[in-house]
Amino acid sequence: MESDELLDLLSSRVSVTRYSDEDLERDQIGKILEAGRWAPSAGNMQCWEFIVVEDKKIKEKLSMYSYNQSHIREAPICIVVLGDEKKAARRFEDRGKNLYMIQETAAAMQNMLLMAQSLDLGAAWVGAFKEEDVKELLEIPENLRPLSMITVGYPRERPHISEKKRIVESTFVNTYGHKLHRLMEEREWKGFKTYFGKLKEKIKGEIGND
Ligand SMILES: Cc1cc2nc3c(=O)[nH]c(=O)nc-3n(C[C@H](O)[C@H](O)[C@H](O)COP(=O)(O)O)c2cc1C
């Protein structure tokens, strides 16, 4: 995949929370899970596990435990992402349990969201739910925490792409507070590409002239 295609995929992803009632193919669900398992993890510990919820009654309850978010009920599937707290703590103590487990399951989440997007499906990250209730409902063992969920389905509508901070608003050079050079400030990515492309040509030209 070209880097521009990847950027297009990343920048066209939106959280979809309205779904049609069309079911997903097994193959689509398989690809989404496959994307999740290729995420990076601390020391390759892979402390994630997934529960694919298709059952209507269970989805109803999941929705209830998620402050009545209706897309959990509406979506044909909801993937619940679990983190194995015990495994993470055994490998990396407090940092494993409090940080790595959260980070690596989040990486798996993002991989799955992107795969859903590339399959032209809609998906949304769900973080707001009552963890203990979800744990009991899904009969999750003690050592595992349900950390997040993804609803996936065919979009009934695709929301507008949300505003994102520009690079210069959130990126510094070398030390905190040292902003990117002013020259780059007004440029978006395409601008950067043109700018660097021209710069490369200029450098090549100069080297060639030596
Ligand atoms: C940690 C986290 C928790 C979130 N929880 C929810 C949620 O409970 N329900 C929901 O509809 N969206 C949830 N979202 C999705 C965000 O609302 C969404 O990503 C954000 O508004 C930006 O929109 P975009 O995904 O379309 O770019 C969550 C996202 C993250 C990263």
The ligand as a Gaussian input file, in Angstrom:
#p B3LYP/6-31G(d) Opt

LIG

0 1
 C      -10.929000       5.914000      24.707000
 C      -12.103000       6.226000      23.824000
 C      -13.384000       6.056000      24.312000
 C      -14.490000       6.299000      23.481000
 N      -15.755000       6.025000      23.933000
 C      -16.804000       6.174000      23.105000
 C      -18.101000       5.789000      23.513000
 O      -18.324000       5.286000      24.605000
 N      -19.123000       5.954000      22.630000
 C      -18.927000       6.480000      21.378000
 O      -19.913000       6.594000      20.626000
 N      -17.705000       6.842000      20.955000
 C      -16.639000       6.694000      21.780000
 N      -15.385000       7.009000      21.341000
 C      -15.205000       7.573000      19.979000
 C      -14.933000       9.061000      20.042000
 O      -16.047000       9.758000      20.495000
 C      -14.483000       9.545000      18.647000
 O      -13.338000       8.833000      18.253000
 C      -14.186000      11.042000      18.634000
 O      -15.355000      11.784000      18.823000
 C      -13.529000      11.474000      17.333000
 O      -14.351000      11.148000      16.235000
 P      -13.838000      10.209000      15.044000
 O      -13.577000       8.832000      15.618000
 O      -14.977000      10.201000      14.061000
 O      -12.590000      10.832000      14.504000
 C      -14.282000       6.770000      22.150000
 C      -12.976000       6.922000      21.667000
 C      -11.898000       6.628000      22.472000
 C      -10.497000       6.731000      21.907000

